[in-house]
Structures are given as structure tokens and as C-alpha cells.
Amino acid sequence: MKKSLYLQKTTKTDKYDCVATCMQYLSDIVLDNGFKSKESFEDDYKAKYGSISNGVEAENLKDFVSSNYKTSDVNSYDEYKEAIENGKPVMATVNGSEEGVSHEVVVVGFPAEEDEDKDNDVTEKDETESDDENDDERPIIVYDPATGGYQEVPFGSIHDGSGMAIEGLKEKQ
């Protein structure tokens, strides 16, 4: 049975702890029994990098997440979609509510697509053409720790190169 990427009960974050909150949310998805608390992730960060009072520093983000989870980089809309369809939520960065502050979200799905057959009368597209320019406007569904809920955002709001598909929790040596 495929595990759902949506949880009925979600956690709302405090200011600057979106990374740890996302990581706790992810542990609910990728672990079969129970989860790892956001406080545990915060303690891991403090032990490795120091203070977390202003959040996870951008230069430490990928290293920190991959020290706890098995990850793979995803960049294009199609790569995000493939990860989600294979049960791998994607942690990604968007602009925060304050100038110069980034915010982490978890991409968990895509809205149901309209009937794809209704546009069959359109002329066939040259295989060398790309839909990339349209991908930025395509909606994705994210878990947003700032609200503790789900919302649709345009794919273009995701920072380039920030996507990490979560494949499982790493075993600590």
C-alpha cells in the first residue's frame, strides 16, 4: 500500500524553525512507526553547527538535511512530479515573509489535472520544444510549516537548486 504524503495532523512552526518542523513532518511520512521530533533535529543542528536561534543557515541546509535523510537532488517540474509519484516528498526553499529570509516547505503533491483529452485538437508540438517556460506557473501543493497546513503555490516560487527528494531516514553511525 502506497503511503500518503498528506498527514491529517500537522505541526505549525514558530519563527525560524521551519527546517526542523519540515524535518519532523517528513519523519512522519518516511518512518513506519512514529517520528523524530523537531527538538531532536534542532539538537542535531546545534551539535554540528552551533546556534539555531535565527534558523538554519542556508549554507548548512543541504548538508544538515542529508545528514539525517537519504536525499537526491530534484530540479525540474518533471523531477518533482516523478519523486512525488514515487512516494518521495521534496523539501524545497521559497521566499520567506521577511525580506532576505528563505523558508522551507515540503512539496507533497499536484492538483488534479484538467481533462487532458479536451485539447487534442491542438497541433502536435515539435519534440525539441520544452514546456519549461510554462512550468513556473504550474501549481504544486506544499506543506507550509508557517501555517501548519497545505496550500497551492506556483512551481516558480521554488528556489532553483533547492529541491531534495526524501528517500528515508539515515541510520546514525
BELZI-V185829 format. One record per residue. N is the residue number from 0. PHI is phi in radians with two decimals (* if undefined). OMEGA is omega in whole degrees, 0 to 359 (NA if undefined). NEAR is the number of other ideal C-beta (glycine too) atoms within 12 Angstrom. Layout:
# BELZI-V185829
n:N phi:PHI omega:OMEGA near:NEAR
n:N phi:PHI omega:OMEGA near:NEAR
This chain:
# BELZI-V185829
n:0 phi:* omega:179 near:5
n:1 phi:-1.28 omega:180 near:11
n:2 phi:-1.36 omega:180 near:17
n:3 phi:-1.23 omega:176 near:15
n:4 phi:-1.54 omega:177 near:31
n:5 phi:-1.82 omega:176 near:23
n:6 phi:-1.92 omega:178 near:23
n:7 phi:-1.25 omega:181 near:9
n:8 phi:-1.90 omega:180 near:13
n:9 phi:-2.16 omega:182 near:29
n:10 phi:-1.87 omega:174 near:30
n:11 phi:-1.68 omega:185 near:20
n:12 phi:-1.56 omega:166 near:32
n:13 phi:-1.59 omega:180 near:19
n:14 phi:-1.04 omega:175 near:18
n:15 phi:1.26 omega:176 near:27
n:16 phi:-2.08 omega:181 near:29
n:17 phi:-1.12 omega:181 near:41
n:18 phi:-1.12 omega:181 near:44
n:19 phi:-1.11 omega:179 near:35
n:20 phi:-1.17 omega:176 near:39
n:21 phi:-1.07 omega:182 near:46
n:22 phi:-1.16 omega:175 near:47
n:23 phi:-1.14 omega:178 near:39
n:24 phi:-0.98 omega:180 near:43
n:25 phi:-1.09 omega:181 near:44
n:26 phi:-1.13 omega:175 near:32
n:27 phi:-1.11 omega:182 near:32
n:28 phi:-1.40 omega:190 near:37
n:29 phi:-1.55 omega:176 near:31
n:30 phi:-1.73 omega:181 near:22
n:31 phi:-1.26 omega:183 near:12
n:32 phi:-2.20 omega:175 near:9
n:33 phi:1.45 omega:182 near:13
n:34 phi:-2.66 omega:175 near:24
n:35 phi:-1.75 omega:185 near:27
n:36 phi:-1.29 omega:179 near:20
n:37 phi:-1.13 omega:177 near:32
n:38 phi:-1.11 omega:177 near:19
n:39 phi:-1.14 omega:177 near:20
n:40 phi:-1.13 omega:178 near:36
n:41 phi:-1.09 omega:177 near:31
n:42 phi:-1.09 omega:176 near:17
n:43 phi:-1.04 omega:181 near:29
n:44 phi:-1.13 omega:181 near:31
n:45 phi:-1.03 omega:181 near:18
n:46 phi:-1.14 omega:184 near:15
n:47 phi:-1.61 omega:188 near:19
n:48 phi:-2.13 omega:184 near:24
n:49 phi:1.78 omega:187 near:14
n:50 phi:-1.01 omega:176 near:15
n:51 phi:-2.11 omega:186 near:30
n:52 phi:-1.07 omega:176 near:15
n:53 phi:-1.86 omega:179 near:21
n:54 phi:1.56 omega:179 near:32
n:55 phi:-1.36 omega:178 near:39
n:56 phi:-1.18 omega:184 near:21
n:57 phi:-0.97 omega:182 near:23
n:58 phi:-1.23 omega:179 near:10
n:59 phi:-1.76 omega:191 near:22
n:60 phi:-1.00 omega:184 near:33
n:61 phi:-1.10 omega:179 near:26
n:62 phi:-1.09 omega:180 near:20
n:63 phi:-1.13 omega:180 near:33
n:64 phi:-1.08 omega:182 near:40
n:65 phi:-1.30 omega:174 near:22
n:66 phi:-1.38 omega:179 near:25
n:67 phi:-1.90 omega:183 near:38
n:68 phi:-2.19 omega:168 near:37
n:69 phi:-1.35 omega:185 near:18
n:70 phi:-2.24 omega:169 near:31
n:71 phi:-2.47 omega:182 near:23
n:72 phi:-1.27 omega:172 near:23
n:73 phi:-2.26 omega:184 near:32
n:74 phi:-2.23 omega:185 near:24
n:75 phi:-1.44 omega:176 near:22
n:76 phi:-0.96 omega:181 near:31
n:77 phi:-1.11 omega:178 near:19
n:78 phi:-1.18 omega:176 near:26
n:79 phi:-1.08 omega:182 near:37
n:80 phi:-1.07 omega:179 near:29
n:81 phi:-1.09 omega:179 near:20
n:82 phi:-1.06 omega:181 near:33
n:83 phi:-1.08 omega:180 near:33
n:84 phi:-1.11 omega:178 near:20
n:85 phi:-1.69 omega:175 near:19
n:86 phi:1.34 omega:180 near:22
n:87 phi:-1.95 omega:176 near:34
n:88 phi:-1.11 omega:183 near:44
n:89 phi:-2.11 omega:175 near:46
n:90 phi:-1.49 omega:185 near:49
n:91 phi:-2.58 omega:183 near:46
n:92 phi:-1.85 omega:173 near:31
n:93 phi:-2.24 omega:175 near:32
n:94 phi:-1.21 omega:177 near:21
n:95 phi:-1.45 omega:181 near:25
n:96 phi:-1.35 omega:178 near:16
n:97 phi:-1.88 omega:179 near:13
n:98 phi:-1.00 omega:176 near:7
n:99 phi:1.37 omega:180 near:11
n:100 phi:-1.92 omega:177 near:20
n:101 phi:-1.60 omega:184 near:27
n:102 phi:-2.45 omega:179 near:37
n:103 phi:-1.65 omega:174 near:46
n:104 phi:-2.35 omega:175 near:44
n:105 phi:-2.09 omega:177 near:52
n:106 phi:-1.36 omega:185 near:48
n:107 phi:-2.11 omega:181 near:40
n:108 phi:-3.13 omega:181 near:29
n:109 phi:-2.39 omega:178 near:27
n:110 phi:-1.07 omega:177 near:19
n:111 phi:-1.02 omega:182 near:10
n:112 phi:-1.42 omega:176 near:13
n:113 phi:-1.12 omega:178 near:10
n:114 phi:-1.03 omega:185 near:8
n:115 phi:-1.21 omega:183 near:9
n:116 phi:-1.33 omega:185 near:9
n:117 phi:-1.21 omega:181 near:9
n:118 phi:-1.79 omega:182 near:12
n:119 phi:-1.14 omega:181 near:9
n:120 phi:-1.41 omega:178 near:7
n:121 phi:-1.28 omega:180 near:9
n:122 phi:-1.11 omega:182 near:8
n:123 phi:-1.13 omega:182 near:9
n:124 phi:-1.53 omega:174 near:11
n:125 phi:-1.09 omega:184 near:8
n:126 phi:-1.09 omega:180 near:7
n:127 phi:-1.45 omega:179 near:6
n:128 phi:-1.31 omega:182 near:11
n:129 phi:-2.03 omega:174 near:13
n:130 phi:-1.58 omega:186 near:18
n:131 phi:-0.93 omega:182 near:17
n:132 phi:-1.16 omega:178 near:12
n:133 phi:-1.57 omega:183 near:15
n:134 phi:-1.09 omega:182 near:24
n:135 phi:-1.03 omega:181 near:18
n:136 phi:-1.56 omega:184 near:16
n:137 phi:-1.20 omega:182 near:27
n:138 phi:-1.36 omega:172 near:27
n:139 phi:-2.24 omega:179 near:37
n:140 phi:-1.86 omega:180 near:28
n:141 phi:-2.14 omega:165 near:41
n:142 phi:-1.53 omega:180 near:43
n:143 phi:-1.93 omega:182 near:32
n:144 phi:-1.15 omega:178 near:35
n:145 phi:-1.18 omega:180 near:28
n:146 phi:-1.85 omega:184 near:19
n:147 phi:1.31 omega:183 near:22
n:148 phi:-2.41 omega:182 near:23
n:149 phi:-1.87 omega:176 near:28
n:150 phi:-2.71 omega:175 near:24
n:151 phi:-1.59 omega:174 near:22
n:152 phi:-2.38 omega:176 near:29
n:153 phi:-1.25 omega:180 near:22
n:154 phi:-0.95 omega:181 near:37
n:155 phi:-1.12 omega:178 near:20
n:156 phi:-1.36 omega:178 near:27
n:157 phi:-1.34 omega:178 near:35
n:158 phi:-1.16 omega:178 near:23
n:159 phi:-0.99 omega:176 near:19
n:160 phi:1.32 omega:184 near:16
n:161 phi:-1.69 omega:187 near:31
n:162 phi:-1.27 omega:176 near:39
n:163 phi:-2.23 omega:175 near:40
n:164 phi:-1.26 omega:183 near:36
n:165 phi:-1.71 omega:185 near:40
n:166 phi:-1.81 omega:179 near:25
n:167 phi:2.74 omega:179 near:22
n:168 phi:-1.43 omega:179 near:29
n:169 phi:-1.33 omega:173 near:22
n:170 phi:-1.39 omega:179 near:10
n:171 phi:-1.36 omega:176 near:11
n:172 phi:-1.44 omega:NA near:4
